[in-house]
Amino acid sequence: MESEIFQNMVLSPGQSLEDYFSQLSEKAQILRKHDHELVAKFISGLPEKMSFFVRAGQPVDAHHALTSAKMAEACGYRQHGDSINALKHENKHAPRQLPGKSNSTDSNQSEVIRDLQNQVAILTDLVQGKRKEHVQSEPSRSDVHDIRDQIGQLSGLITSMAVREVPHKEPQRPENTSTNNANTSRFDSAECRRCKGLGHFQRVCNWNGYGQFQPSDQCQLCNQNGHIAQSCTKLEFYAQGNRTNPGVGHNRPG
C-alpha cells in the first residue's frame, strides 16, 4: 500500500516543492528507499519541462534535485499540463510510436534545450563582458609606456616654454669667506646617491624618478647635475604657472 502511494505521488498544482519533497522523503524512509530511488521518484513526479531541467543537471542527491527544481520553477518551467508520472500511466498501454515521428515530449524537450542554450549564451556574454571590464580597468604595460611617452612629450613642450620665459640668474653666494669656500668645494665634489650627479646630496635631489638618469646631464630648471628638465620635480610648478627662479634655493648647501 505504502509502495503504491509512493509510486503515484506527483507534484500537484499549487503544492510547494518543499511539501512534495517532504512527503516523498517520509514515504521513502518508511519503505527504506535508497537516495537514488528518492531522486528518481522526485524527478518523475515533476511537470515535464521541470523534470527535464532537473534531470539535465544530473543531481548527485535528493537535496541537489530539490535545489535544481527550485531553479526550474524560477525560470518558468513549472507548467502543470502533464507530469512525467501521469504520462507513464496514460501511455502504459498505448502503441509505441514509430521512429522518425515527433511527439509532444520531444518538442517540449527541444524547447527547454533552446531556452537553456539561450541562458548559457547570455551568461557567457556577461562573463566575457566582466573579463573585458577587468582587463580594461588595469592598463597593460604597453599602455603605461604610451601614456608616459605622451606625458614626456607634453612635459618637454612645457619645459621649453618655461625655460624661454624664465631669465637665468646665477645663485648669489657669500664671497671672501673661508667657510663658504670649504662648503662649495665639499658640495661640488659630492655625488648624489640617487641620480649619481655631482654637486648635491640625495636629500636635495630634484630628480622625479622617471626616465633614465644621466650623471653628465644638467637640468635647465634647477641646474642640478644628473637629470634633465623633463625629469625634474620643479617642472610641475612651472606647468602650473609658477614663474619663480629655478636656481635659487636648490644649489646652496643644505
C-alpha positions, -999 to 999 in steps of 0.1 A, spaced: 0 0 0 27 25 10 47 15 -20 18 22 -44 12 56 -28 49 64 -31 49 55 -68 18 75 -76 29 107 -59 33 137 -82 37 175 -77 2 189 -76 -8 224 -89 -4 249 -60 17 225 -40 51 237 -29 82 219 -39 92 216 -3 59 199 7 61 175 -22 98 167 -14 89 162 23 61 138 16 82 118 -7 111 117 18 88 104 46 74 76 23 109 67 12 121 65 48 92 42 57 99 20 26 137 22 32 143 35 -2 178 45 -13 186 81 -21 189 74 -58 154 59 -57 141 90 -40 158 112 -66 143 92 -95 108 94 -80 111 131 -72 120 139 -108 94 116 -123 66 134 -104 75 168 -116 59 186 -146 76 176 -179 97 207 -185 108 210 -149 116 173 -148 138 176 -179 156 206 -164 164 188 -132 175 156 -150 198 176 -173 215 190 -142 224 155 -131 218 160 -94 241 140 -71 215 135 -43 179 144 -34 187 178 -19 205 188 -51 175 177 -71 152 199 -49 175 229 -55 176 223 -92 137 221 -92 135 254 -75 157 269 -102 135 254 -128 104 269 -111 121 303 -110 128 300 -148 92 294 -155 94 257 -163 66 246 -138 38 241 -162 11 216 -150 -1 203 -183 11 168 -178 36 153 -155 61 126 -164 44 102 -139 10 108 -154 22 103 -189 36 70 -179 3 58 -166 -17 72 -195 5 58 -222 12 25 -205 -9 5 -230 -6 29 -259 11 16 -290 48 27 -293 53 54 -318 73 46 -349 108 61 -352 110 93 -371 77 107 -359 79 136 -335 58 138 -303 50 164 -277 77 152 -254 104 157 -280 92 192 -289 90 202 -252 125 189 -246 138 208 -276 122 240 -264 138 235 -230 171 229 -246 168 261 -266 159 280 -235 189 266 -217 212 274 -246 199 310 -247 205 313 -209 241 299 -213 248 324 -241 236 353 -220 257 342 -191 287 337 -214 283 372 -227 281 386 -192 312 367 -181 331 379 -212 320 415 -205 332 413 -170 365 400 -181 368 428 -206 360 454 -179 385 438 -156 412 439 -183 403 474 -193 404 486 -157 441 475 -154 462 492 -182 488 469 -198 525 477 -197 524 489 -233 495 513 -224 515 526 -195 545 532 -217 524 550 -243 509 572 -216 543 580 -202 556 589 -237 527 613 -241 534 628 -207 571 631 -217 563 649 -249 540 673 -232 565 679 -204 592 686 -230 570 713 -245 562 728 -211 599 728 -202 609 746 -234 583 772 -228 593 777 -192 630 780 -200 624 806 -226 602 827 -202 624 825 -171 657 845 -172 687 826 -160 703 840 -129 734 828 -111 727 819 -75 741 845 -51 767 832 -27 786 850 1 821 859 -11 855 860 6 848 836 34 868 805 41 838 786 54 819 793 21 849 781 1 851 749 21 814 742 17 815 750 -20 843 726 -25 826 699 -5 793 702 -24 810 704 -58 827 671 -53 796 654 -36 779 626 -55 741 621 -52 733 585 -43 700 588 -61 709 602 -96 747 599 -93 750 636 -103 778 657 -88 773 689 -67 744 679 -44 733 653 -19 704 628 -21 682 648 3 680 678 -20 679 658 -53 652 671 -77 651 640 -100 615 628 -100 625 591 -106 611 588 -142 633 581 -171 670 573 -171 693 595 -150 725 607 -166 752 620 -143 766 642 -171 733 659 -178 724 693 -162 688 703 -155 677 736 -172 653 743 -144 672 737 -111 708 735 -125 714 702 -108 736 676 -125 722 641 -130 689 647 -148 672 668 -174 644 693 -171 618 667 -183 626 646 -152 628 674 -127 604 678 -98 603 715 -104 586 710 -137 552 707 -121 555 742 -106 563 757 -140 534 738 -156 510 753 -131 522 788 -139 547 793 -111 574 815 -126 599 816 -98 637 815 -102 646 778 -108 681 781 -94 675 797 -61 672 775 -31 684 743 -46 721 748 -52 730 762 -18 744 738 8 716 721 27 
